[in-house]
Amino acid sequence: MEANNSTLIIGPPKSGKTTFQAQLYARILANKGCIRLAKTPENITGLENACNRLANGKETETTAADENLETIIPVSLGGEEFDLVCKDYGGEQVRNITELMEYDQNWRNRTKDNDRWILFIRPGELYHSYDLSITGYAEIDSKKDDTSEGNKLSDQYHFIELLQALLYARGTGIKSKIEIPKLLIALTCWDELQTEKLPSEVLLSKMPLFHHFVGAVWGHDSYKIIGLSAQEFPLDNKRARDKYLDELPESFGYLVLDDNPEERDLTRLIELAITL
């Protein structure tokens, strides 16, 4: 069975979903990428605020927890036309799937309707406390603390549980290698890492159990790991903001691929998901 082109971006709070979708839309409007605009979208409410903020040299705002916004962009890729559906929702919804162990009908539908999943993980803000896949008992004992986060599980376990929950919602078992849904893992805010490692190497070093889980559950040709810097640098000073104002937001951002450490065409992320 061939996978459909419907693509779902999955990511917890502050993982960069809104910024990427705003930059993606700006690239498509400016014809700066392999994905082109087929016709004018009817409604861009879900992306308008984020696009305007970046155009004014300001970082995008976090989407409210209870919001579920959708923007449909008619696009073409390699002569084939399809609708690119950008769903912007509060990242807390993703966090609640593992923390509260529940999901609503919106998420059940998303998992079933989209055969291509893009998982956003921000490696620069991963939490590793009490993670025996990364550190041993001796190191844990020497760094015990009495803070409220002392017994918090490592983020990599939450990502494993997240994928398991979404697969269950979709009705996809893991007794055999998964071919559909396709999985594209995007390590976001790549500029924070200041590394020359490949994305797969970064994921292995920071989340070895998660890396093993994905490799054990998905077929070799059904998942891929890339790096993403949708904004390229923080907009926390006047010089950076002026740079965005002068050169326009769509001039910034890049992907990190195995064969290209600085791919400037952000629309290729969608191409990679569709051609998996």
C-alpha positions in Angstrom: 0.0 0.0 0.0 1.4 3.4 -1.0 1.6 6.1 1.6 -0.5 9.3 0.9 1.2 12.7 0.8 -0.6 14.0 3.9 2.0 15.1 6.4 1.8 15.7 10.1 4.3 17.7 12.1 4.5 16.5 15.7 6.4 18.4 18.3 6.3 19.5 22.0 6.3 23.1 23.2 9.2 25.3 21.9 10.3 22.7 19.4 10.0 25.2 16.5 6.8 24.0 14.7 5.4 27.5 14.2 8.6 29.1 13.1 9.3 26.4 10.6 5.8 26.6 9.1 6.0 30.4 8.8 9.4 30.1 7.1 8.1 27.3 4.9 5.2 29.5 3.7 7.5 32.5 3.1 9.8 30.3 1.0 6.8 29.0 -1.1 5.5 32.6 -1.6 8.9 33.8 -2.7 9.4 30.7 -5.0 12.6 30.0 -3.1 12.5 26.2 -3.1 11.6 23.0 -4.8 8.0 23.3 -3.6 6.1 26.0 -5.5 2.7 27.8 -5.0 0.0 26.3 -7.3 -2.6 28.9 -6.4 -3.3 31.5 -3.7 -4.5 29.9 -0.4 -8.0 30.9 0.7 -7.1 31.5 4.3 -3.7 31.9 6.0 -5.0 32.9 9.5 -3.1 30.0 11.1 0.3 31.3 9.8 -0.3 35.1 9.4 0.8 36.2 12.9 4.0 34.1 12.8 4.9 35.4 9.4 4.3 39.0 10.4 6.4 38.7 13.5 9.4 37.2 11.6 9.0 39.9 9.0 9.3 42.5 11.8 12.4 40.8 13.2 10.6 39.2 16.1 10.5 35.6 17.2 7.2 33.7 16.8 4.9 33.3 19.8 4.1 30.0 21.4 0.7 28.7 20.1 -1.9 28.5 22.9 -2.4 25.1 24.4 -6.1 24.7 23.2 -5.6 26.1 19.7 -6.0 23.9 16.6 -5.3 26.0 13.5 -5.1 24.8 10.0 -3.8 26.5 6.8 -4.2 24.8 3.4 -1.6 25.8 0.8 -2.1 24.5 -2.8 1.5 23.6 -4.0 3.3 21.7 -6.7 6.4 19.5 -6.5 8.0 18.0 -9.6 4.8 18.8 -11.6 2.5 17.1 -9.2 -0.1 19.3 -7.4 -1.3 18.7 -3.9 -2.5 20.5 -0.8 0.1 21.3 1.9 -1.9 21.3 5.1 -0.1 23.2 7.9 -1.6 22.4 11.3 -0.6 24.6 14.2 -1.6 23.5 17.6 -0.4 24.0 21.2 2.6 21.9 21.9 1.2 21.1 25.3 -1.2 18.8 23.5 1.8 16.6 22.5 3.2 16.7 26.0 -0.1 15.7 27.5 -0.3 12.6 25.4 2.6 11.1 27.5 2.1 13.0 30.8 -1.7 12.4 31.0 -1.7 9.2 28.9 -4.6 10.4 26.8 -5.4 11.9 23.4 -8.6 13.3 21.9 -10.4 12.6 18.6 -8.3 15.3 16.8 -5.1 13.3 17.5 -6.8 10.0 16.6 -7.8 11.5 13.2 -4.4 13.1 12.7 -2.6 9.8 13.1 -4.9 8.0 10.7 -5.2 10.7 8.0 -1.5 11.4 7.7 0.9 8.7 6.4 4.0 10.8 6.8 5.0 12.0 10.3 7.6 14.7 10.9 8.8 14.6 14.5 10.4 17.8 15.9 12.9 17.3 18.6 15.0 20.1 20.0 18.2 18.4 21.2 19.6 21.6 22.9 16.8 21.4 25.5 16.6 17.7 26.2 16.3 16.6 29.8 18.4 13.6 30.8 18.1 13.2 34.6 18.2 9.5 35.8 18.8 8.3 32.3 20.8 5.0 32.6 21.2 4.8 28.8 23.5 7.8 29.0 24.9 7.8 32.6 25.6 5.1 35.2 24.5 4.6 38.8 27.7 6.1 40.2 27.2 9.4 38.4 23.5 9.5 39.4 24.4 9.0 43.0 26.9 11.8 43.0 24.5 14.3 41.5 21.3 13.5 43.4 19.3 16.5 44.3 16.1 17.4 46.2 14.5 19.5 43.5 11.0 18.9 42.1 12.7 17.5 38.9 14.7 15.0 40.8 12.6 12.0 39.8 11.6 13.4 36.3 12.0 10.9 33.5 14.4 11.6 30.7 12.8 13.2 27.6 13.9 10.3 25.4 11.4 8.1 27.3 8.6 10.6 26.7 9.4 10.5 22.9 9.3 6.7 22.9 6.0 6.7 24.7 4.7 9.4 22.3 5.4 7.4 19.2 4.0 4.3 20.8 0.8 6.2 21.8 0.4 7.7 18.3 0.9 4.3 16.6 -1.7 2.8 19.0 -4.1 5.6 18.1 -3.6 4.8 14.4 -4.0 1.1 15.0 -0.5 0.3 13.7 1.3 -2.7 15.5 5.0 -3.1 15.9 5.3 -6.9 15.5 6.8 -6.3 12.1 8.9 -3.4 10.7 6.7 -0.3 10.1 6.6 0.9 6.5 3.7 3.3 6.9 3.6 5.9 8.5 6.9 7.2 7.2 8.9 9.0 9.9 11.1 12.0 9.4 12.9 13.1 12.6 14.0 16.7 12.5 16.5 17.9 15.1 15.4 21.5 15.5 17.3 24.7 16.5 20.4 23.1 15.1 22.3 26.4 15.4 22.2 26.0 19.2 24.4 22.8 19.0 27.4 24.3 17.3 28.5 20.8 16.1 29.9 19.2 13.0 28.3 15.8 13.8 25.7 14.3 11.5 22.1 14.5 12.7 22.0 10.7 13.2 25.2 10.9 15.4 23.7 13.7 17.5 20.5 11.7 18.0 22.5 8.6 19.0 24.6 10.5 21.4 21.8 12.4 23.1 19.0 9.8 22.9 20.5 6.3 22.4 17.4 4.4 23.6 15.1 6.4 21.4 17.5 6.0 18.4 17.5 2.2 18.9 13.7 2.2 19.3 13.1 3.9 16.0 15.6 1.7 14.2 14.1 -1.5 15.7 10.5 -0.5 14.9 10.6 1.3 11.5 11.9 -0.2 8.3 15.3 1.1 7.2 13.9 3.0 4.2 10.9 4.3 6.2 12.6 6.8 8.5 15.2 9.5 8.2 17.0 11.8 10.6 17.9 15.4 9.6 18.9 18.7 11.3 16.8 21.9 11.0 17.5 25.5 11.9 14.4 27.3 10.7 15.4 30.7 12.1 19.2 30.3 11.8 20.0 32.5 14.8 18.2 34.1 17.8 16.4 37.4 17.3 17.4 38.7 20.7 19.4 41.7 19.8 19.0 44.7 17.4 21.7 43.6 15.0 19.9 40.2 14.5 16.5 41.9 14.2 17.8 44.4 11.6 19.3 41.6 9.6 15.9 40.0 9.3 14.3 43.3 8.4 17.0 44.0 5.7 17.3 40.6 4.1 13.8 39.2 4.8 13.0 36.1 6.9 13.0 33.7 3.9 16.7 34.3 3.4 17.5 32.5 6.6 17.3 29.0 7.9 18.8 25.7 6.7 18.7 21.9 6.8 21.5 19.6 7.8 21.5 16.5 5.6 24.0 13.6 5.4 25.2 14.8 2.0 24.8 18.6 2.6 25.6 20.3 6.0 23.8 23.5 5.0 21.0 23.0 2.6 19.3 26.4 2.3 16.1 25.2 0.8 13.8 24.6 3.8 11.0 23.3 1.5 13.2 20.2 1.0 12.1 19.0 4.4 8.6 18.4 3.0 10.1 16.9 -0.1 12.2 14.5 2.0 9.1 13.4 3.9 7.0 12.9 0.8 9.8 10.9 -1.0 10.6 8.6 1.9 
